[in-house]
Amino acid sequence: MSIVYLNGEYLPLEEARISVLDRGFLFADGVYEVFPSYNSKPFRLNEHLSRLDNSLAGIYMSNPLSKQEWAAIFAEVIARNAGRHQSLYLQLTRGISPRDHLFSDDIKPTVFVMSKPLEAKTSNAGIAAITREDPRWKHCDLKTIALLPGVMLRHEARTQGATEAILYREGRLTEGAASNVFVISDGVVRTPPRSRAILPGVTRDLVVELLRGDKVECREEEIDIRALDSADEIWITSSTWEIVPVISLNDRVVGSGEPGPLYRQANALYQDIKENY
Ligand SMILES: Cc1ncc(COP(=O)(O)O)c(C=O)c1O
């Protein structure tokens, strides 16, 4: 049985309860993070905690816990759950109060952490994706729990026999419904720049760093959605998916229709870091 952390207590998932007046439930008033722990050690924890601080500041909340306190909770949750590699989920909501858009500053936030075993990757062979106009709001840099657009996009992808939806705004690529996007042409790797239109992915940043360290030209720049049509390779990245090649887009084959050479290079660099972590 899975053991979770809720507001200072460790308890079985089935016994974890929150009030229906929690602002997360009523307003999606909260933020979250997801990150892997490899060999029982949280991966890129500093990066995830600093993005958490950024998301909290963006919704006018302060972090109720220090970095050391978060690290202690993660260590305990990891120890109490099965799996050498786990996927950790943390959620913070503004807390419980009578339903009113306006919040008071003295509410106690709800703090929740859970974990599940990180399953072996099945996506190395590549996935199918669709493209859609980005229907989300203008603060996509904040990792908030208001995920209905992503839920709808993933559903649409599935109805088209695909796994992910790749999004664009005003003709420019943004990101995936729950991933960042890379486009590879003529040996150059490109990904949209950091802005409010995308989540600053921790995996994205690591992939950029690893490729540059391996002398691959890697640009963070605006990308016309039409670049997808002629791309040699397309990848998506996320903390639990790692790097995934997109081999079919809107039912058309991408590049050779197989994971490309730069994917294999990037993935080897990533797996090396992970295995030696
Ligand atoms: C919208 C969105 N973009 C990008 C990412 C990838 O971020 P990270 O690599 O930090 O997991 C995610 C992860 O879930 C996401 O939901």
The ligand as a MOL file (V3000), in Angstrom:
LIG
                    3D

  0  0  0     0  0            999 V3000
M  V30 BEGIN CTAB
M  V30 COUNTS 16 16 0 0 0
M  V30 BEGIN ATOM
M  V30 1 C 3.0690 21.6590 -19.7690 0
M  V30 2 C 4.3660 20.9740 -19.4560 0
M  V30 3 N 5.4760 21.3550 -20.1040 0
M  V30 4 C 6.6620 20.7570 -19.8700 0
M  V30 5 C 6.7790 19.7200 -18.9530 0
M  V30 6 C 8.1260 19.0770 -18.7230 0
M  V30 7 O 8.7010 19.5670 -17.5340 0
M  V30 8 P 9.7600 18.7180 -16.7110 0
M  V30 9 O 10.8410 18.3290 -17.6600 0
M  V30 10 O 10.2550 19.6380 -15.6680 0
M  V30 11 O 9.0440 17.5340 -16.1700 0
M  V30 12 C 5.6480 19.2980 -18.2430 0
M  V30 13 C 5.7670 18.2210 -17.2650 0
M  V30 14 O 4.8130 17.6660 -16.7970 0
M  V30 15 C 4.4130 19.9500 -18.4940 0
M  V30 16 O 3.2960 19.5790 -17.8430 0
M  V30 END ATOM
M  V30 BEGIN BOND
M  V30 1 1 1 2
M  V30 2 1 2 3
M  V30 3 2 2 15
M  V30 4 2 3 4
M  V30 5 1 4 5
M  V30 6 1 5 6
M  V30 7 2 5 12
M  V30 8 1 6 7
M  V30 9 1 7 8
M  V30 10 2 8 9
M  V30 11 1 8 10
M  V30 12 1 8 11
M  V30 13 1 12 13
M  V30 14 1 12 15
M  V30 15 2 13 14
M  V30 16 1 15 16
M  V30 END BOND
M  V30 END CTAB
M  END
